[in-house]
Amino acid sequence: MSPTEHGSDDPLAWARDYTPILESFREEYGENQPLDGYTVAFASHLEAKSGVTIETLRAAGAEVLFAPSEPQSTHGDVVDALDAQDGITAFAWEGMTDDEFDEAQHDLLEHEPDFILDDGCELIAKVHAEHPDVAAQVIGGGEQTTAGITRLEAMEEEDVLQFPVYGVNDTPMKHFFDNVHGTGESSLTNIAITTNSIISGKDVVVAGYGYCGRGIASKARGMGGQTIVTEVDPRKALQAHMDGHRVMSMDEAAEVGDLFISATGNREVMRAEHFEQMQDGAILSNSGHFDVEIDLPALEEMAEETTTPKEGVTRYHMPDGRRLNLLADGRLVNLTGPYSQGHPAEVMDTTFAMMFMAAYDMLVDGPDLEPGLYNIPDRLDRAVAERKLDTLGVNIDEFTESQQAYTEEWEHPDSSF
């Protein structure tokens, strides 16, 4: 069944309306199908925007195999709608256990994809660790998350990468928009909806001041939150200070915070010594890819009892009477909560357009790269930015001949050319 044949209950219909770049790709590449003959593996949070991306890859001719990058963010109606389409195969279902999630990714890799579009380096790490014969045949890959880039950098440092990978996360059209605006808005929106509480007036502690942390902190302050940033990098800490946020260690912040949001990409950012200092009613959440940023084993060991005062909230009752409230089981709060739908479609349009271009560039244009982690070419990033402006009806200036010449003249001997 083609996307245009879906009825009014089509779970992807709304997302298609707000992903005009992907729509332009479907129109442009739907006839000549430049990805025909290639099998593309796609791992991401399986909701509507991811579904539109999978349809776009298929429209361009690719055989698409898809699996989740996180077991609890899968939308069953989206999976079913995609799996019903010819040339698209699901290795996912709603309600997967962690073991089933892991097994499904391995099943996908055994189908020997030519290209891997990844989230969190889930498939790329597994294909190297446990399917080396498959890895040796993969043409290339693309990675869309900070956590995934960190893993790829470690793989490159150990010289184990068997194919080239574009670091899509680090391209401007991804981190300036998805990381800052997408993570910022979707995290705070889902925290507010899950808790039915206000951000304004709260002491909001944001752990990490990378692009995601910056977006969360900026938008929390815009909503009236009293923002505090914790960091391990002195330069990012100074940036947070100059941006107007209070900067503290987590030891200091734990005593005063009302709402905690971790976005570091690392583990045990909030741990036992911090839980001991937190106020009664403190809300704990995670916006990082993996559910390790909050030390859940320590929290569970410290608590006398756990209850569920509201769907999506686990309350840990401390021996001294304090109650600490954990959202979404410590998993991605913007994607795995009971009401979560992930980033807005408009911002994911640019991210998934960059992922599509990563596959197109390596498979069609064939840059002949050696194995390793690469920045995505600036020309591709600019091309997607131009498409986005076109879809918005926004016009910008172009260099005049004299301005272009001025940028290429290093001496600038006088004011005329």
C-alpha positions in Angstrom: 0.0 0.0 0.0 1.5 3.4 -0.9 1.5 6.3 1.5 -1.1 8.2 -0.6 -3.6 5.3 -0.3 -3.8 5.4 3.4 -7.2 6.3 4.9 -8.1 8.9 7.5 -6.7 6.7 10.3 -3.2 6.8 8.8 -0.8 7.3 11.7 1.7 9.1 9.5 -0.7 11.6 7.8 -0.1 14.4 10.3 3.7 14.0 10.3 3.8 14.1 6.5 2.1 17.5 6.6 4.9 18.9 8.7 7.9 17.3 6.9 8.1 19.2 3.7 11.8 18.5 3.0 11.2 14.8 3.1 8.1 15.3 0.9 10.3 17.1 -1.6 12.7 14.1 -1.6 9.8 11.7 -2.3 8.7 13.8 -5.2 12.2 14.3 -6.6 13.5 10.8 -6.2 10.3 8.8 -6.5 10.6 8.3 -10.3 14.3 7.6 -10.9 14.7 5.8 -7.5 18.5 6.3 -7.1 18.6 3.9 -4.1 17.2 1.0 -6.0 19.2 -2.2 -5.4 20.4 -1.1 -2.0 19.2 -2.4 1.4 19.1 0.3 4.1 18.9 -0.5 7.8 17.2 2.2 9.9 17.2 2.4 13.7 15.4 5.1 15.5 12.5 5.8 17.9 9.7 4.3 15.9 7.0 7.0 15.8 5.4 9.0 13.0 8.4 11.1 11.9 10.6 8.1 11.7 7.9 6.4 9.7 7.9 9.2 7.1 11.7 8.9 6.8 11.4 5.2 6.2 8.7 5.8 3.5 11.1 8.4 1.9 13.9 5.9 1.7 11.6 3.4 0.2 10.2 5.9 -2.3 13.8 6.5 -3.5 14.1 2.8 -4.2 15.8 1.3 -1.2 14.7 -1.9 0.5 14.3 -0.7 4.1 14.7 -2.8 7.3 13.9 -1.0 10.5 14.3 -1.6 14.2 13.9 0.5 17.3 16.8 2.3 19.0 14.9 2.3 22.3 12.3 -0.4 23.2 9.8 1.8 25.0 9.4 4.5 22.4 7.8 2.3 19.7 4.3 3.2 18.4 2.6 0.0 17.3 0.3 1.7 14.8 3.3 3.2 13.0 5.1 -0.1 12.8 2.0 -1.9 11.4 1.5 0.8 8.8 5.1 0.6 7.6 5.3 -3.2 7.7 2.3 -3.4 5.5 4.1 -1.6 2.7 6.0 -3.5 0.0 9.8 -3.3 0.4 9.7 -2.3 4.1 10.3 -4.9 6.8 9.8 -4.3 10.6 11.9 -5.8 13.3 9.9 -4.2 16.0 6.6 -4.2 17.9 5.1 -2.1 20.6 5.8 -3.4 24.1 9.1 -5.1 23.4 11.2 -6.2 26.3 14.9 -5.2 26.5 15.9 -8.8 25.4 13.4 -8.8 22.5 14.7 -5.4 21.5 18.3 -6.6 21.4 17.4 -9.8 19.5 15.4 -7.9 16.9 18.4 -5.7 16.1 20.5 -8.8 15.6 17.8 -10.4 13.4 17.9 -7.3 11.2 21.7 -7.3 10.9 21.6 -10.9 9.7 19.7 -9.6 6.6 23.0 -8.0 5.6 22.2 -4.3 4.9 24.3 -2.2 2.6 23.9 1.0 4.6 23.0 1.7 8.3 21.2 4.8 9.5 21.6 4.7 13.2 20.5 6.2 16.5 22.7 5.8 19.5 25.2 3.6 17.5 22.9 0.7 18.2 23.2 -1.2 14.9 26.7 0.0 14.1 28.2 -1.2 17.4 26.4 -4.5 17.2 27.4 -5.3 13.6 31.0 -4.7 14.5 30.9 -6.6 17.8 28.8 -9.6 16.8 28.4 -9.7 13.0 31.9 -8.9 11.6 31.2 -10.7 8.3 28.3 -8.4 7.7 30.2 -5.3 8.8 32.9 -6.1 6.2 30.2 -5.7 3.5 28.5 -2.6 4.7 29.2 0.4 2.4 28.6 3.1 5.0 26.5 4.6 7.7 25.1 7.7 9.4 24.6 8.5 13.1 22.1 11.1 14.4 22.8 11.4 18.1 25.4 12.8 20.5 25.5 9.5 22.4 26.1 7.6 19.1 28.9 10.0 18.1 30.6 9.4 21.4 30.6 5.6 20.8 31.8 6.1 17.2 34.7 8.2 18.4 35.7 5.5 20.8 35.5 2.9 18.0 37.6 5.1 15.7 40.1 5.6 18.5 40.4 1.9 18.8 40.7 1.6 14.9 37.8 -0.9 14.7 35.5 0.8 12.3 35.0 -1.3 9.1 33.2 1.4 7.0 32.8 5.1 6.8 30.2 6.8 8.9 28.8 10.3 8.6 28.4 12.1 11.9 25.0 13.6 11.1 24.6 14.8 14.7 27.4 17.2 14.4 26.2 19.0 11.2 24.6 22.4 11.8 21.3 21.5 10.3 21.0 18.8 13.0 22.4 20.1 16.2 21.3 23.8 15.8 17.7 22.7 15.5 17.0 19.1 16.6 19.2 19.2 19.6 18.5 22.7 20.8 14.8 23.2 19.8 13.6 19.7 19.4 15.1 18.3 22.7 14.4 21.5 24.6 10.7 21.8 23.7 9.8 18.1 23.7 11.5 17.4 27.0 9.8 20.3 28.9 6.5 19.7 27.1 6.4 16.0 28.2 7.6 16.8 31.7 4.7 19.3 32.1 2.1 16.9 30.6 3.3 13.9 32.6 3.4 15.7 35.9 0.6 18.3 35.2 2.8 20.8 37.0 4.1 24.2 36.1 7.7 25.0 35.1 7.5 28.7 36.0 9.0 29.4 39.4 10.7 26.1 39.8 14.4 25.7 40.3 15.2 23.7 37.2 18.6 21.9 37.2 19.9 20.9 33.8 22.8 18.5 33.8 25.0 19.1 30.7 25.4 22.2 28.5 25.9 20.7 25.1 23.4 21.6 22.4 20.6 19.6 24.1 21.3 21.0 27.5 21.4 24.5 26.1 18.0 24.1 24.5 16.5 22.7 27.6 17.9 25.4 29.9 17.1 28.3 27.5 13.5 27.2 27.0 13.0 26.4 30.7 14.1 29.9 31.6 11.7 31.2 28.9 8.9 29.4 30.7 9.8 31.1 33.9 12.1 28.5 35.4 15.0 29.5 37.7 17.7 27.7 35.8 20.8 26.0 37.2 23.4 24.2 35.0 25.8 21.6 36.1 28.8 20.7 33.9 32.2 18.9 33.8 33.6 21.0 31.0 34.9 24.4 32.2 34.3 26.1 28.9 30.7 25.0 28.7 30.2 26.0 32.3 31.5 29.5 31.5 29.2 29.6 28.5 26.2 28.7 30.7 27.2 31.4 33.2 27.5 34.0 30.4 24.1 32.9 29.1 22.6 33.9 32.4 22.2 30.5 34.1 23.4 29.8 37.6 26.3 27.2 37.5 26.8 24.8 40.3 28.2 21.3 41.0 25.5 18.6 41.2 26.3 18.4 44.9 25.2 22.0 45.3 22.3 21.8 42.9 20.8 18.7 44.5 20.0 20.7 47.6 18.0 23.4 45.8 16.5 21.8 42.7 12.8 21.2 42.2 13.1 19.6 38.7 16.2 17.8 37.4 16.8 17.1 33.7 19.9 15.2 32.7 21.3 15.6 29.1 24.9 14.6 29.3 25.2 11.4 27.3 27.1 9.9 30.3 26.2 7.7 33.3 25.4 8.2 37.0 25.0 12.0 36.7 22.6 11.8 39.6 23.6 9.2 42.2 23.3 8.3 45.8 25.0 11.3 47.4 22.7 13.6 45.4 19.5 11.7 46.2 20.4 12.1 49.9 20.4 15.9 49.5 17.3 16.4 47.3 14.2 18.0 48.6 10.9 16.3 49.2 9.0 16.2 46.0 11.9 16.6 43.7 11.2 15.5 40.1 14.0 13.5 38.2 14.1 13.1 34.5 16.4 12.1 31.7 16.8 13.4 28.2 19.9 11.4 27.3 19.7 8.4 24.9 20.4 5.7 27.5 18.7 5.1 30.9 22.0 5.3 32.8 22.2 9.0 33.6 20.2 8.6 36.8 21.6 5.8 39.0 18.4 3.8 39.3 19.9 0.8 41.3 21.1 3.2 43.9 17.8 5.0 44.1 15.9 1.7 44.4 18.3 0.5 47.1 17.8 3.7 49.1 14.0 3.7 48.9 11.8 1.9 51.5 8.9 1.8 49.1 7.9 2.7 45.5 4.5 3.8 44.4 2.9 5.1 41.2 1.0 8.3 42.1 0.4 9.1 38.4 1.0 7.3 35.1 4.5 7.8 34.0 5.7 8.7 37.6 7.5 6.4 40.0 7.7 7.7 43.5 10.6 6.6 45.7 9.9 6.9 49.4 13.0 7.6 51.4 13.5 6.4 55.0 13.4 10.0 56.3 10.0 10.7 54.7 11.2 12.5 51.5 9.6 11.5 48.2 11.6 11.6 44.9 9.6 11.3 41.7 11.2 9.7 38.7 9.7 10.2 35.2 9.5 7.6 32.4 11.5 5.0 34.4 14.6 7.1 33.8 14.4 6.6 30.1 14.1 9.4 27.5 11.4 11.6 29.0 10.4 13.1 25.6 9.9 9.7 24.0 9.0 7.0 26.5 6.5 8.8 28.8 2.8 7.9 28.6 2.0 10.9 26.5 5.3 11.3 24.7 5.5 11.9 21.0 9.2 13.0 20.6 10.4 16.1 18.8 8.1 18.2 16.7 7.9 17.1 13.1 9.1 20.4 11.7 12.5 20.0 13.4 12.8 16.3 12.7 12.3 17.1 9.0 15.8 18.7 8.9 17.4 15.9 10.9 16.0 13.1 8.9 16.7 15.0 5.7 20.3 15.0 6.7 20.2 11.2 7.4 18.7 10.7 3.9 21.4 12.8 2.4 24.1 10.8 4.2 22.8 7.6 2.5 22.3 9.3 -0.9 25.8 10.8 -0.9 27.6 7.6 -0.1 25.5 5.2 -2.1 24.8 7.4 -5.2 27.6 9.9 -5.4 30.2 7.5 -4.1 32.8 9.7 -2.4 35.1 6.6 -1.9 35.9 7.1 1.8 38.1 5.0 3.9 36.6 3.5 7.1 36.2 6.1 9.8 34.0 8.8 11.3 33.5 11.9 9.0 31.8 15.2 9.2 28.9 15.3 6.6 30.0 17.6 3.7 29.0 21.2 4.1 27.5 21.3 0.7 24.9 18.7 1.8 24.1 20.7 4.9 23.6 23.9 3.0 21.5 22.2 0.4 19.1 21.0 3.1 19.0 24.4 4.7 18.1 25.9 1.3 15.3 23.4 0.8 14.0 24.2 4.3 13.9 27.9 3.5 12.1 27.2 0.3 9.4 25.2 2.1 9.0 28.2 4.5 8.8 30.7 1.7 11.8 32.6 3.2 14.1 34.5 0.9 17.7 35.4 1.7 20.4 37.5 0.1 23.2 36.3 -2.3 26.7 37.7 -2.6 27.2 40.3 -5.3 30.2 39.7 -7.5 32.2 42.3 -5.6 31.3 40.8 -2.2 32.3 37.4 -3.4 35.6 38.8 -4.7 36.1 40.5 -1.3 35.8 37.2 0.6 38.5 35.7 -1.7 41.0 38.6 -1.5 43.2 38.3 1.6 45.2 41.6 1.2 42.3 44.0 0.9 44.6 46.7 -0.4 41.8 49.2 -1.0 38.1 49.6 -1.0 37.5 49.1 -4.7 37.8 46.2 -7.1 
